[in-house]
Amino acid sequence: MRAVEPNHVRPVWAEISASRLATNYRHTRGAAGMELLAVIKADGYGHGAELCAPVLAGAGAAWLGVTSVEEGVRVKASLGMLPSFLQPRILIMCGVWNGEAAVAVEHRLTPVIWEEYQLRLLEDAARARGLAPKSFPVHVEVDTGMARQGVTNLAAFAALIAEDSPLRIESAMTHLGSTEEAGSPLNREQMDRFAAQVKASSLRLEWIHAGNTSGVDAGQILAQIKEIAAACGAQPMARSGLALYGYALELTGAAPHVRQILQPVMAWKTRILSLRDVPAGATVGYNATFTAPAPMRLALIPVGYADGLRRELSNCGRVLLREAHAPIVGRVSMDLTVIDVTHIPDAAIGDEVTLIGDGVPVEEQAAIAGTIPYEILCGISERVMRILV
């Protein structure tokens, strides 16, 4: 199936491949060899969380991870038409704030918590709805070395929850800071600290989870997740975000197997808006940063940095047109960009142009911009229409 954007909107859109997304999830879960929490925070890494959630649920995802309660409510609504046996749990990965606890309880979202005030907000909200003792599950994050979210003493935090509290600690989790480095001693140290915290708490947990996409490729991390889970009678779970969308960071010191089987899910596209021939010496764009060395044929595309096309691509990025690469010339501006089509004589107004997708990998743009694929994908703005294909 191939998407054609509606004629009544600006011709800048992103096609999201349902089949590739589902396949990437199944491959990554298979590589993990355990339950896999599918991370769709930041609007599905720019792919559209409400489009991706039903596809991942249909592919077998039992858990979805979002940033906030607001995201969780929207994602849950997108799953409304699925039968109950396909409804995944939704984990709120960045906690709850004032006013959010009642909504989280109402919608049966599962929050990650690590501060006592979060615990009390949720207790009050759960009691207000008449929930029975130990009936509302929460996941507690343990800070093992990133100094961001997380408790430093799991046992002490667990002791804050009274026997008659409606809250139940269902899972302990942690996040690792160096998973892109295979065999990093920092990963081992963090997981050892996590194991010690879980053991000292004496909690009987239902889930233990840690890691990210790179962690799925790090066998030692997966082995430690399983060991910690077995010791406290829990089920092991890994987490993955980037791999679902077809990418994996380079894993220093090892040959990652996940990367080799992933397919990019997004194809970001636009169309040629205008064409013109310019003589040698003509300058292009703001500040005249490009001068035509010879007569050239230029195409204008209606996309710019307000859409997420990085300004760093000025004079050094490229797009795909009629199976040929066309360089970006001049500055990428807010809404418009110029490309060189001199070598593509059949280029015509209305031709489809691929900004990211097969032939123009997101890693290429990330390298030019001096960043990582996450930032490029998450930076594609809301005004770019997403279409599930």
KOLVO-207739 format. One record per residue (C-alpha): x, y, z; residue in one letter. Coordinates in nm, 2 decimals. Example, Ala and Ser with C-alpha at 12.3 -4.5 7.8 and 13.67 -1.06 7.14 Angstrom:
2
<pt x="1.23" y="-0.45" z="0.78" resn="A"/>
<pt x="1.37" y="-0.11" z="0.71" resn="S"/>
end
This chain:
389
<pt x="0.00" y="0.00" z="0.00" resn="M"/>
<pt x="0.13" y="0.35" z="-0.09" resn="R"/>
<pt x="0.02" y="0.67" z="0.06" resn="A"/>
<pt x="-0.07" y="0.98" z="-0.15" resn="V"/>
<pt x="-0.10" y="1.29" z="0.05" resn="E"/>
<pt x="-0.44" y="1.47" z="0.02" resn="P"/>
<pt x="-0.44" y="1.76" z="-0.23" resn="N"/>
<pt x="-0.59" y="2.01" z="0.01" resn="H"/>
<pt x="-0.28" y="2.02" z="0.24" resn="V"/>
<pt x="0.07" y="2.14" z="0.21" resn="R"/>
<pt x="0.27" y="1.87" z="0.03" resn="P"/>
<pt x="0.50" y="1.77" z="0.32" resn="V"/>
<pt x="0.42" y="1.44" z="0.48" resn="W"/>
<pt x="0.58" y="1.13" z="0.65" resn="A"/>
<pt x="0.47" y="0.78" z="0.55" resn="E"/>
<pt x="0.48" y="0.54" z="0.85" resn="I"/>
<pt x="0.51" y="0.17" z="0.74" resn="S"/>
<pt x="0.30" y="-0.04" z="0.96" resn="A"/>
<pt x="0.45" y="-0.36" z="0.83" resn="S"/>
<pt x="0.81" y="-0.25" z="0.90" resn="R"/>
<pt x="0.72" y="-0.13" z="1.25" resn="L"/>
<pt x="0.56" y="-0.46" z="1.34" resn="A"/>
<pt x="0.85" y="-0.66" z="1.19" resn="T"/>
<pt x="1.11" y="-0.45" z="1.38" resn="N"/>
<pt x="0.92" y="-0.51" z="1.70" resn="Y"/>
<pt x="0.91" y="-0.88" z="1.65" resn="R"/>
<pt x="1.28" y="-0.90" z="1.55" resn="H"/>
<pt x="1.39" y="-0.69" z="1.85" resn="T"/>
<pt x="1.18" y="-0.89" z="2.10" resn="R"/>
<pt x="1.32" y="-1.21" z="1.95" resn="G"/>
<pt x="1.67" y="-1.07" z="2.00" resn="A"/>
<pt x="1.60" y="-0.98" z="2.36" resn="A"/>
<pt x="1.46" y="-1.32" z="2.44" resn="G"/>
<pt x="1.22" y="-1.17" z="2.69" resn="M"/>
<pt x="0.92" y="-0.94" z="2.72" resn="E"/>
<pt x="1.00" y="-0.61" z="2.54" resn="L"/>
<pt x="0.85" y="-0.27" z="2.65" resn="L"/>
<pt x="0.80" y="-0.07" z="2.32" resn="A"/>
<pt x="0.89" y="0.29" z="2.39" resn="V"/>
<pt x="0.67" y="0.53" z="2.20" resn="I"/>
<pt x="0.74" y="0.85" z="2.40" resn="K"/>
<pt x="0.81" y="1.18" z="2.23" resn="A"/>
<pt x="0.52" y="1.11" z="1.99" resn="D"/>
<pt x="0.67" y="0.78" z="1.89" resn="G"/>
<pt x="1.01" y="0.93" z="1.83" resn="Y"/>
<pt x="0.85" y="1.16" z="1.58" resn="G"/>
<pt x="0.66" y="0.88" z="1.40" resn="H"/>
<pt x="0.32" y="0.95" z="1.56" resn="G"/>
<pt x="0.25" y="0.76" z="1.89" resn="A"/>
<pt x="-0.12" y="0.73" z="1.82" resn="E"/>
<pt x="-0.05" y="0.57" z="1.48" resn="L"/>
<pt x="0.22" y="0.34" z="1.61" resn="C"/>
<pt x="0.05" y="0.21" z="1.93" resn="A"/>
<pt x="-0.22" y="0.00" z="1.76" resn="P"/>
<pt x="0.04" y="-0.15" z="1.52" resn="V"/>
<pt x="0.27" y="-0.25" z="1.81" resn="L"/>
<pt x="-0.02" y="-0.39" z="2.01" resn="A"/>
<pt x="-0.12" y="-0.60" z="1.71" resn="G"/>
<pt x="0.24" y="-0.72" z="1.68" resn="A"/>
<pt x="0.22" y="-0.85" z="2.03" resn="G"/>
<pt x="0.35" y="-0.56" z="2.25" resn="A"/>
<pt x="0.22" y="-0.61" z="2.60" resn="A"/>
<pt x="0.38" y="-0.28" z="2.73" resn="W"/>
<pt x="0.41" y="0.06" z="2.58" resn="L"/>
<pt x="0.62" y="0.34" z="2.73" resn="G"/>
<pt x="0.53" y="0.71" z="2.71" resn="V"/>
<pt x="0.67" y="1.02" z="2.86" resn="T"/>
<pt x="0.38" y="1.17" z="3.04" resn="S"/>
<pt x="0.02" y="1.11" z="3.16" resn="V"/>
<pt x="-0.10" y="1.34" z="2.88" resn="E"/>
<pt x="0.07" y="1.11" z="2.62" resn="E"/>
<pt x="-0.06" y="0.80" z="2.79" resn="G"/>
<pt x="-0.42" y="0.92" z="2.77" resn="V"/>
<pt x="-0.39" y="0.99" z="2.40" resn="R"/>
<pt x="-0.22" y="0.66" z="2.33" resn="V"/>
<pt x="-0.49" y="0.47" z="2.53" resn="K"/>
<pt x="-0.76" y="0.64" z="2.33" resn="A"/>
<pt x="-0.59" y="0.53" z="2.01" resn="S"/>
<pt x="-0.62" y="0.17" z="2.13" resn="L"/>
<pt x="-0.99" y="0.19" z="2.21" resn="G"/>
<pt x="-1.10" y="-0.02" z="1.91" resn="M"/>
<pt x="-0.87" y="-0.31" z="2.00" resn="L"/>
<pt x="-1.02" y="-0.61" z="2.18" resn="P"/>
<pt x="-0.93" y="-0.64" z="2.55" resn="S"/>
<pt x="-0.68" y="-0.92" z="2.49" resn="F"/>
<pt x="-0.47" y="-0.69" z="2.27" resn="L"/>
<pt x="-0.47" y="-0.39" z="2.50" resn="Q"/>
<pt x="-0.11" y="-0.33" z="2.62" resn="P"/>
<pt x="-0.02" y="-0.17" z="2.96" resn="R"/>
<pt x="0.10" y="0.19" z="2.94" resn="I"/>
<pt x="0.40" y="0.29" z="3.14" resn="L"/>
<pt x="0.44" y="0.66" z="3.23" resn="I"/>
<pt x="0.82" y="0.68" z="3.22" resn="M"/>
<pt x="0.88" y="1.03" z="3.36" resn="C"/>
<pt x="0.66" y="1.03" z="3.67" resn="G"/>
<pt x="0.35" y="1.22" z="3.77" resn="V"/>
<pt x="0.31" y="1.59" z="3.87" resn="W"/>
<pt x="0.04" y="1.78" z="4.05" resn="N"/>
<pt x="-0.29" y="1.72" z="3.89" resn="G"/>
<pt x="-0.18" y="1.42" z="3.69" resn="E"/>
<pt x="-0.22" y="1.15" z="3.95" resn="A"/>
<pt x="-0.60" y="1.15" z="3.94" resn="A"/>
<pt x="-0.59" y="1.11" z="3.56" resn="V"/>
<pt x="-0.33" y="0.83" z="3.58" resn="A"/>
<pt x="-0.55" y="0.64" z="3.82" resn="V"/>
<pt x="-0.87" y="0.71" z="3.63" resn="E"/>
<pt x="-0.72" y="0.57" z="3.30" resn="H"/>
<pt x="-0.53" y="0.29" z="3.48" resn="R"/>
<pt x="-0.20" y="0.40" z="3.35" resn="L"/>
<pt x="0.11" y="0.27" z="3.53" resn="T"/>
<pt x="0.35" y="0.54" z="3.66" resn="P"/>
<pt x="0.72" y="0.52" z="3.72" resn="V"/>
<pt x="0.78" y="0.69" z="4.06" resn="I"/>
<pt x="1.09" y="0.78" z="4.27" resn="W"/>
<pt x="0.98" y="1.07" z="4.49" resn="E"/>
<pt x="0.77" y="1.05" z="4.80" resn="E"/>
<pt x="0.54" y="1.33" z="4.68" resn="Y"/>
<pt x="0.46" y="1.12" z="4.37" resn="Q"/>
<pt x="0.37" y="0.83" z="4.59" resn="L"/>
<pt x="0.14" y="1.05" z="4.81" resn="R"/>
<pt x="-0.03" y="1.21" z="4.51" resn="L"/>
<pt x="-0.11" y="0.86" z="4.37" resn="L"/>
<pt x="-0.23" y="0.73" z="4.70" resn="E"/>
<pt x="-0.47" y="1.02" z="4.75" resn="D"/>
<pt x="-0.60" y="0.98" z="4.39" resn="A"/>
<pt x="-0.65" y="0.60" z="4.43" resn="A"/>
<pt x="-0.82" y="0.64" z="4.76" resn="R"/>
<pt x="-1.05" y="0.90" z="4.62" resn="A"/>
<pt x="-1.16" y="0.65" z="4.36" resn="R"/>
<pt x="-1.22" y="0.38" z="4.63" resn="G"/>
<pt x="-0.94" y="0.15" z="4.51" resn="L"/>
<pt x="-0.87" y="-0.15" z="4.73" resn="A"/>
<pt x="-0.53" y="-0.20" z="4.91" resn="P"/>
<pt x="-0.24" y="-0.30" z="4.68" resn="K"/>
<pt x="-0.46" y="-0.27" z="4.37" resn="S"/>
<pt x="-0.29" y="0.01" z="4.18" resn="F"/>
<pt x="0.06" y="-0.09" z="4.05" resn="P"/>
<pt x="0.36" y="0.14" z="4.02" resn="V"/>
<pt x="0.71" y="0.09" z="3.90" resn="H"/>
<pt x="1.00" y="0.23" z="4.11" resn="V"/>
<pt x="1.31" y="0.35" z="3.93" resn="E"/>
<pt x="1.64" y="0.30" z="4.10" resn="V"/>
<pt x="1.92" y="0.55" z="4.03" resn="D"/>
<pt x="2.23" y="0.34" z="3.97" resn="T"/>
<pt x="2.46" y="0.60" z="3.84" resn="G"/>
<pt x="2.29" y="0.86" z="3.61" resn="M"/>
<pt x="2.18" y="1.10" z="3.88" resn="A"/>
<pt x="1.85" y="1.17" z="3.70" resn="R"/>
<pt x="1.54" y="0.98" z="3.80" resn="Q"/>
<pt x="1.54" y="0.72" z="4.07" resn="G"/>
<pt x="1.56" y="0.63" z="4.44" resn="V"/>
<pt x="1.90" y="0.57" z="4.60" resn="T"/>
<pt x="1.75" y="0.33" z="4.86" resn="N"/>
<pt x="1.48" y="0.10" z="4.73" resn="L"/>
<pt x="1.41" y="-0.06" z="5.06" resn="A"/>
<pt x="1.36" y="0.28" z="5.24" resn="A"/>
<pt x="1.13" y="0.40" z="4.96" resn="F"/>
<pt x="0.92" y="0.08" z="4.97" resn="A"/>
<pt x="0.88" y="0.12" z="5.35" resn="A"/>
<pt x="0.69" y="0.45" z="5.28" resn="L"/>
<pt x="0.40" y="0.24" z="5.14" resn="I"/>
<pt x="0.18" y="0.12" z="5.42" resn="A"/>
<pt x="0.00" y="-0.22" z="5.42" resn="E"/>
<pt x="-0.33" y="-0.05" z="5.36" resn="D"/>
<pt x="-0.21" y="0.17" z="5.07" resn="S"/>
<pt x="-0.38" y="0.12" z="4.74" resn="P"/>
<pt x="-0.04" y="0.13" z="4.58" resn="L"/>
<pt x="0.16" y="-0.18" z="4.50" resn="R"/>
<pt x="0.52" y="-0.19" z="4.38" resn="I"/>
<pt x="0.49" y="-0.41" z="4.08" resn="E"/>
<pt x="0.84" y="-0.35" z="3.93" resn="S"/>
<pt x="1.18" y="-0.21" z="4.00" resn="A"/>
<pt x="1.37" y="-0.07" z="3.70" resn="M"/>
<pt x="1.68" y="0.13" z="3.62" resn="T"/>
<pt x="1.83" y="0.30" z="3.32" resn="H"/>
<pt x="2.19" y="0.26" z="3.20" resn="L"/>
<pt x="2.42" y="0.53" z="3.07" resn="G"/>
<pt x="2.67" y="0.35" z="2.86" resn="S"/>
<pt x="2.49" y="0.07" z="2.67" resn="T"/>
<pt x="2.65" y="0.18" z="2.34" resn="E"/>
<pt x="2.98" y="0.05" z="2.47" resn="E"/>
<pt x="2.98" y="-0.33" z="2.47" resn="A"/>
<pt x="3.14" y="-0.46" z="2.79" resn="G"/>
<pt x="3.16" y="-0.12" z="2.95" resn="S"/>
<pt x="3.24" y="-0.15" z="3.32" resn="P"/>
<pt x="2.99" y="0.13" z="3.39" resn="L"/>
<pt x="2.71" y="-0.10" z="3.27" resn="N"/>
<pt x="2.83" y="-0.38" z="3.49" resn="R"/>
<pt x="2.86" y="-0.15" z="3.79" resn="E"/>
<pt x="2.51" y="-0.01" z="3.74" resn="Q"/>
<pt x="2.35" y="-0.35" z="3.71" resn="M"/>
<pt x="2.54" y="-0.47" z="4.01" resn="D"/>
<pt x="2.41" y="-0.17" z="4.21" resn="R"/>
<pt x="2.06" y="-0.25" z="4.08" resn="F"/>
<pt x="2.09" y="-0.61" z="4.19" resn="A"/>
<pt x="2.21" y="-0.51" z="4.53" resn="A"/>
<pt x="1.92" y="-0.27" z="4.58" resn="Q"/>
<pt x="1.66" y="-0.52" z="4.47" resn="V"/>
<pt x="1.80" y="-0.79" z="4.69" resn="K"/>
<pt x="1.82" y="-0.56" z="5.00" resn="A"/>
<pt x="1.46" y="-0.45" z="4.95" resn="S"/>
<pt x="1.33" y="-0.81" z="4.98" resn="S"/>
<pt x="1.04" y="-0.71" z="4.76" resn="L"/>
<pt x="0.85" y="-0.98" z="4.57" resn="R"/>
<pt x="0.82" y="-0.81" z="4.23" resn="L"/>
<pt x="0.63" y="-0.90" z="3.92" resn="E"/>
<pt x="0.87" y="-0.73" z="3.67" resn="W"/>
<pt x="1.23" y="-0.63" z="3.65" resn="I"/>
<pt x="1.34" y="-0.41" z="3.35" resn="H"/>
<pt x="1.63" y="-0.21" z="3.23" resn="A"/>
<pt x="1.82" y="-0.10" z="2.92" resn="G"/>
<pt x="1.74" y="0.04" z="2.58" resn="N"/>
<pt x="1.79" y="-0.06" z="2.22" resn="T"/>
<pt x="2.16" y="-0.09" z="2.26" resn="S"/>
<pt x="2.11" y="-0.29" z="2.57" resn="G"/>
<pt x="1.92" y="-0.55" z="2.36" resn="V"/>
<pt x="2.24" y="-0.60" z="2.17" resn="D"/>
<pt x="2.45" y="-0.63" z="2.49" resn="A"/>
<pt x="2.42" y="-0.99" z="2.60" resn="G"/>
<pt x="2.56" y="-0.93" z="2.94" resn="Q"/>
<pt x="2.30" y="-0.67" z="3.02" resn="I"/>
<pt x="2.02" y="-0.91" z="2.92" resn="L"/>
<pt x="2.18" y="-1.19" z="3.13" resn="A"/>
<pt x="2.19" y="-0.97" z="3.43" resn="Q"/>
<pt x="1.82" y="-0.86" z="3.39" resn="I"/>
<pt x="1.73" y="-1.23" z="3.39" resn="K"/>
<pt x="1.94" y="-1.30" z="3.70" resn="E"/>
<pt x="1.79" y="-1.02" z="3.90" resn="I"/>
<pt x="1.44" y="-1.11" z="3.80" resn="A"/>
<pt x="1.49" y="-1.48" z="3.89" resn="A"/>
<pt x="1.63" y="-1.38" z="4.23" resn="A"/>
<pt x="1.31" y="-1.20" z="4.33" resn="C"/>
<pt x="1.06" y="-1.42" z="4.14" resn="G"/>
<pt x="0.99" y="-1.16" z="3.87" resn="A"/>
<pt x="0.96" y="-1.17" z="3.50" resn="Q"/>
<pt x="1.25" y="-1.00" z="3.30" resn="P"/>
<pt x="1.17" y="-0.73" z="3.06" resn="M"/>
<pt x="1.39" y="-0.52" z="2.82" resn="A"/>
<pt x="1.30" y="-0.18" z="2.68" resn="R"/>
<pt x="1.35" y="-0.06" z="2.32" resn="S"/>
<pt x="1.26" y="0.26" z="2.13" resn="G"/>
<pt x="1.50" y="0.34" z="1.85" resn="L"/>
<pt x="1.51" y="-0.01" z="1.71" resn="A"/>
<pt x="1.13" y="-0.02" z="1.66" resn="L"/>
<pt x="1.16" y="0.26" z="1.41" resn="Y"/>
<pt x="1.45" y="0.10" z="1.22" resn="G"/>
<pt x="1.77" y="0.23" z="1.37" resn="Y"/>
<pt x="2.03" y="0.13" z="1.63" resn="A"/>
<pt x="2.33" y="0.33" z="1.75" resn="L"/>
<pt x="2.68" y="0.19" z="1.68" resn="E"/>
<pt x="2.77" y="-0.05" z="1.95" resn="L"/>
<pt x="3.14" y="0.01" z="2.02" resn="T"/>
<pt x="3.34" y="-0.31" z="2.07" resn="G"/>
<pt x="3.09" y="-0.55" z="1.92" resn="A"/>
<pt x="2.90" y="-0.64" z="1.60" resn="A"/>
<pt x="2.53" y="-0.57" z="1.68" resn="P"/>
<pt x="2.29" y="-0.82" z="1.54" resn="H"/>
<pt x="1.97" y="-0.61" z="1.58" resn="V"/>
<pt x="2.10" y="-0.34" z="1.35" resn="R"/>
<pt x="2.14" y="-0.58" z="1.06" resn="Q"/>
<pt x="1.77" y="-0.68" z="1.05" resn="I"/>
<pt x="1.60" y="-0.34" z="1.11" resn="L"/>
<pt x="1.42" y="-0.14" z="0.84" resn="Q"/>
<pt x="1.34" y="0.23" z="0.87" resn="P"/>
<pt x="0.97" y="0.29" z="0.93" resn="V"/>
<pt x="0.95" y="0.65" z="0.82" resn="M"/>
<pt x="0.97" y="0.80" z="0.47" resn="A"/>
<pt x="0.96" y="1.18" z="0.50" resn="W"/>
<pt x="0.86" y="1.33" z="0.17" resn="K"/>
<pt x="0.77" y="1.65" z="-0.01" resn="T"/>
<pt x="0.72" y="1.76" z="-0.37" resn="R"/>
<pt x="0.88" y="2.01" z="-0.61" resn="I"/>
<pt x="0.70" y="2.34" z="-0.58" resn="L"/>
<pt x="0.89" y="2.54" z="-0.85" resn="S"/>
<pt x="1.18" y="2.51" z="-1.10" resn="L"/>
<pt x="1.41" y="2.77" z="-1.24" resn="R"/>
<pt x="1.73" y="2.79" z="-1.45" resn="D"/>
<pt x="2.00" y="3.02" z="-1.32" resn="V"/>
<pt x="2.32" y="3.15" z="-1.49" resn="P"/>
<pt x="2.67" y="3.10" z="-1.36" resn="A"/>
<pt x="2.74" y="3.34" z="-1.08" resn="G"/>
<pt x="2.38" y="3.34" z="-0.94" resn="A"/>
<pt x="2.36" y="3.33" z="-0.56" resn="T"/>
<pt x="2.11" y="3.11" z="-0.37" resn="V"/>
<pt x="1.93" y="3.17" z="-0.05" resn="G"/>
<pt x="2.00" y="3.38" z="0.26" resn="Y"/>
<pt x="2.34" y="3.54" z="0.29" resn="N"/>
<pt x="2.43" y="3.41" z="-0.06" resn="A"/>
<pt x="2.62" y="3.11" z="0.08" resn="T"/>
<pt x="2.60" y="2.93" z="-0.25" resn="F"/>
<pt x="2.71" y="3.07" z="-0.59" resn="T"/>
<pt x="2.64" y="2.87" z="-0.91" resn="A"/>
<pt x="2.97" y="2.77" z="-1.07" resn="P"/>
<pt x="2.80" y="2.72" z="-1.40" resn="A"/>
<pt x="2.44" y="2.74" z="-1.54" resn="P"/>
<pt x="2.22" y="2.53" z="-1.32" resn="M"/>
<pt x="1.86" y="2.40" z="-1.28" resn="R"/>
<pt x="1.73" y="2.45" z="-0.93" resn="L"/>
<pt x="1.41" y="2.31" z="-0.77" resn="A"/>
<pt x="1.23" y="2.46" z="-0.47" resn="L"/>
<pt x="1.08" y="2.23" z="-0.21" resn="I"/>
<pt x="0.83" y="2.35" z="0.05" resn="P"/>
<pt x="1.01" y="2.23" z="0.36" resn="V"/>
<pt x="1.25" y="2.40" z="0.60" resn="G"/>
<pt x="1.38" y="2.40" z="0.95" resn="Y"/>
<pt x="1.03" y="2.48" z="1.09" resn="A"/>
<pt x="0.95" y="2.13" z="0.97" resn="D"/>
<pt x="1.26" y="1.98" z="1.12" resn="G"/>
<pt x="1.49" y="1.98" z="0.82" resn="L"/>
<pt x="1.81" y="2.08" z="1.00" resn="R"/>
<pt x="1.98" y="2.41" z="0.91" resn="R"/>
<pt x="2.31" y="2.23" z="0.93" resn="E"/>
<pt x="2.22" y="2.05" z="0.60" resn="L"/>
<pt x="2.27" y="2.38" z="0.42" resn="S"/>
<pt x="2.51" y="2.33" z="0.13" resn="N"/>
<pt x="2.60" y="1.98" z="0.24" resn="C"/>
<pt x="2.28" y="1.77" z="0.27" resn="G"/>
<pt x="2.10" y="1.58" z="0.00" resn="R"/>
<pt x="1.76" y="1.44" z="-0.09" resn="V"/>
<pt x="1.64" y="1.17" z="-0.33" resn="L"/>
<pt x="1.45" y="1.26" z="-0.65" resn="L"/>
<pt x="1.38" y="1.01" z="-0.94" resn="R"/>
<pt x="1.62" y="0.76" z="-0.78" resn="E"/>
<pt x="1.90" y="1.02" z="-0.79" resn="A"/>
<pt x="2.05" y="1.23" z="-0.51" resn="H"/>
<pt x="2.00" y="1.60" z="-0.54" resn="A"/>
<pt x="2.22" y="1.83" z="-0.32" resn="P"/>
<pt x="2.08" y="2.10" z="-0.10" resn="I"/>
<pt x="2.22" y="2.43" z="-0.22" resn="V"/>
<pt x="2.21" y="2.75" z="-0.02" resn="G"/>
<pt x="2.07" y="2.79" z="0.33" resn="R"/>
<pt x="1.78" y="2.58" z="0.46" resn="V"/>
<pt x="1.53" y="2.84" z="0.55" resn="S"/>
<pt x="1.22" y="2.83" z="0.77" resn="M"/>
<pt x="0.98" y="2.70" z="0.51" resn="D"/>
<pt x="1.17" y="2.65" z="0.19" resn="L"/>
<pt x="1.48" y="2.47" z="0.06" resn="T"/>
<pt x="1.65" y="2.47" z="-0.28" resn="V"/>
<pt x="1.80" y="2.16" z="-0.44" resn="I"/>
<pt x="2.02" y="2.12" z="-0.74" resn="D"/>
<pt x="1.85" y="1.91" z="-1.02" resn="V"/>
<pt x="2.08" y="2.00" z="-1.31" resn="T"/>
<pt x="2.18" y="1.64" z="-1.34" resn="H"/>
<pt x="1.81" y="1.52" z="-1.33" resn="I"/>
<pt x="1.67" y="1.67" z="-1.66" resn="P"/>
<pt x="1.33" y="1.51" z="-1.63" resn="D"/>
<pt x="1.26" y="1.68" z="-1.29" resn="A"/>
<pt x="0.92" y="1.84" z="-1.29" resn="A"/>
<pt x="0.69" y="2.03" z="-1.06" resn="I"/>
<pt x="0.50" y="1.79" z="-0.84" resn="G"/>
<pt x="0.77" y="1.53" z="-0.84" resn="D"/>
<pt x="0.80" y="1.34" z="-0.51" resn="E"/>
<pt x="1.12" y="1.41" z="-0.31" resn="V"/>
<pt x="1.24" y="1.19" z="-0.02" resn="T"/>
<pt x="1.40" y="1.38" z="0.26" resn="L"/>
<pt x="1.45" y="1.08" z="0.49" resn="I"/>
<pt x="1.40" y="0.72" z="0.40" resn="G"/>
<pt x="1.55" y="0.45" z="0.17" resn="D"/>
<pt x="1.85" y="0.61" z="0.00" resn="G"/>
<pt x="1.87" y="0.90" z="0.25" resn="V"/>
<pt x="1.92" y="0.75" z="0.59" resn="P"/>
<pt x="1.86" y="0.95" z="0.90" resn="V"/>
<pt x="2.21" y="0.86" z="1.02" resn="E"/>
<pt x="2.35" y="1.07" z="0.74" resn="E"/>
<pt x="2.16" y="1.38" z="0.84" resn="Q"/>
<pt x="2.25" y="1.32" z="1.21" resn="A"/>
<pt x="2.62" y="1.30" z="1.12" resn="A"/>
<pt x="2.61" y="1.62" z="0.92" resn="I"/>
<pt x="2.42" y="1.80" z="1.21" resn="A"/>
<pt x="2.66" y="1.66" z="1.47" resn="G"/>
<pt x="2.39" y="1.48" z="1.66" resn="T"/>
<pt x="2.22" y="1.14" z="1.69" resn="I"/>
<pt x="1.92" y="0.99" z="1.50" resn="P"/>
<pt x="1.70" y="1.04" z="1.80" resn="Y"/>
<pt x="1.72" y="1.41" z="1.77" resn="E"/>
<pt x="1.66" y="1.42" z="1.40" resn="I"/>
<pt x="1.35" y="1.20" z="1.42" resn="L"/>
<pt x="1.20" y="1.37" z="1.73" resn="C"/>
<pt x="1.27" y="1.71" z="1.57" resn="G"/>
<pt x="1.03" y="1.65" z="1.28" resn="I"/>
<pt x="0.76" y="1.90" z="1.36" resn="S"/>
<pt x="0.39" y="1.85" z="1.42" resn="E"/>
<pt x="0.30" y="2.04" z="1.10" resn="R"/>
<pt x="0.44" y="1.74" z="0.90" resn="V"/>
<pt x="0.14" y="1.51" z="0.85" resn="M"/>
<pt x="0.20" y="1.15" z="0.94" resn="R"/>
<pt x="0.02" y="0.88" z="0.73" resn="I"/>
<pt x="0.01" y="0.51" z="0.82" resn="L"/>
<pt x="0.07" y="0.30" z="0.52" resn="V"/>
end
